[in-house]
Amino acid sequence: MNIIQRPATEISATSNYQSVFPYYTQAASTSILEDIIRLVQLLLALLLLGVASVLWFWTISFQTGRQFRHWFDSEDRSLPEVIYKLGEIFLFPIVALANWSRRAVKKIWGIELKLISESKPPQRCSDLFKSNTSEGSASA
């Protein structure tokens, strides 16, 4: 019992000092309103991040799907070509994000990052369908 009683006495003695009491009352009176405002700001920022993420993903998906359909309908494709192209399509958002972050780091801090291999990655969705069209027909 003495082990618990001693820290409890010290905490109560510390919190009862007259010099600390005004800070506690000031923090208690203003922090609830400020906390509610901060919570609303956080929820709004998360909502906007979610909307922006959905729109970004939807835009990339729509463009890629349209270009894949055009690429697929342009000539007869083999199953390995289609599977390879679908793999590129699913990885494109990750590659685009890596390219964007690499450019941002270089612009802001001047540091060159080697995130992707030395071969030039596609910069846009349309580059996915231009780069391998000649390779796919040569391998078929």
C-alpha positions in Angstrom: 0.0 0.0 0.0 2.9 2.4 0.7 4.2 1.9 -2.8 1.0 3.3 -4.3 0.4 5.9 -1.6 3.7 7.8 -1.9 3.4 8.5 -5.7 -0.3 9.5 -5.2 0.7 11.9 -2.5 3.4 13.4 -4.6 1.1 13.9 -7.6 -1.6 15.5 -5.5 1.0 17.8 -3.9 2.3 18.8 -7.3 -1.1 19.5 -8.8 -2.2 21.6 -5.8 0.6 24.2 -6.1 -0.8 27.7 -6.6 1.6 28.4 -9.4 0.4 25.4 -11.5 -3.4 25.8 -10.9 -3.9 28.8 -13.3 -2.3 26.9 -16.2 -4.6 23.9 -15.6 -7.7 26.0 -15.6 -6.7 27.9 -18.7 -5.9 24.7 -20.5 -9.2 23.1 -19.4 -11.2 26.1 -20.5 -9.8 26.6 -24.0 -8.6 23.2 -25.1 -12.0 21.7 -25.6 -13.0 24.2 -28.2 -9.6 24.1 -29.8 -9.6 20.3 -29.9 -13.0 20.3 -31.6 -11.7 22.7 -34.2 -8.6 20.6 -34.8 -10.7 17.5 -35.0 -12.9 19.1 -37.6 -9.9 20.2 -39.6 -8.4 16.8 -39.4 -11.6 15.1 -40.6 -11.9 17.6 -43.4 -8.3 17.0 -44.5 -8.8 13.2 -44.5 -12.0 13.6 -46.5 -10.3 15.7 -49.1 -7.4 13.3 -49.2 -9.8 10.4 -49.8 -11.7 12.3 -52.5 -8.5 13.2 -54.3 -7.2 9.6 -54.1 -10.4 8.2 -55.5 -10.4 10.8 -58.3 -6.7 10.1 -59.1 -7.2 6.4 -59.1 -10.4 6.6 -61.2 -8.7 8.9 -63.8 -5.7 6.6 -64.2 -8.0 3.5 -64.4 -10.2 5.1 -67.0 -7.4 6.2 -69.2 -5.5 2.9 -68.9 -8.7 0.9 -69.6 -9.6 2.9 -72.7 -6.0 2.6 -74.1 -5.9 -1.1 -73.3 -9.1 -1.6 -75.1 -7.7 0.2 -78.2 -4.4 -1.7 -78.0 -6.2 -5.0 -77.6 -8.7 -4.4 -80.5 -6.0 -3.1 -82.9 -4.6 -6.5 -83.7 -4.7 -10.2 -82.6 -2.8 -10.5 -79.3 -1.5 -13.7 -77.7 -2.2 -14.6 -74.1 1.3 -13.9 -72.8 1.2 -10.4 -74.4 -2.1 -9.6 -72.8 -0.9 -10.9 -69.4 2.3 -8.9 -69.6 0.4 -5.8 -70.6 -2.0 -6.2 -67.7 0.9 -6.5 -65.3 2.3 -3.3 -66.6 -1.1 -1.6 -66.3 -1.5 -2.7 -62.6 2.0 -1.5 -61.8 1.7 1.9 -63.6 0.2 3.9 -60.7 3.1 2.7 -58.5 5.6 3.7 -61.2 3.9 7.1 -61.7 4.0 7.8 -57.9 7.7 6.8 -57.7 8.5 9.1 -60.7 6.6 12.0 -59.1 8.3 11.5 -55.8 11.7 11.3 -57.5 11.1 14.5 -59.4 9.8 16.3 -56.2 12.9 15.3 -54.2 15.2 16.4 -56.9 13.4 19.7 -57.3 13.1 20.5 -53.6 16.4 19.1 -52.2 18.5 18.6 -55.3 19.0 14.9 -54.6 19.0 12.4 -57.4 17.2 9.2 -56.3 17.7 5.9 -58.1 14.3 4.4 -57.4 13.8 2.8 -60.8 16.1 0.9 -63.0 18.2 2.8 -65.6 15.8 1.9 -68.4 13.3 4.7 -69.0 10.0 4.0 -67.4 6.7 5.1 -69.0 5.7 8.6 -68.0 2.1 8.4 -69.1 -0.5 5.8 -69.6 -0.3 6.1 -73.3 3.5 5.3 -73.2 2.5 1.8 -71.9 0.8 1.0 -75.2 3.4 2.6 -77.5 6.5 1.0 -76.0 5.6 -2.6 -76.3 3.5 -2.6 -79.5 6.5 -3.3 -81.7 8.1 -5.6 -79.1 4.9 -7.7 -78.8 4.5 -8.1 -82.5 8.2 -9.0 -82.9 8.0 -11.8 -80.3 4.7 -13.3 -81.5 
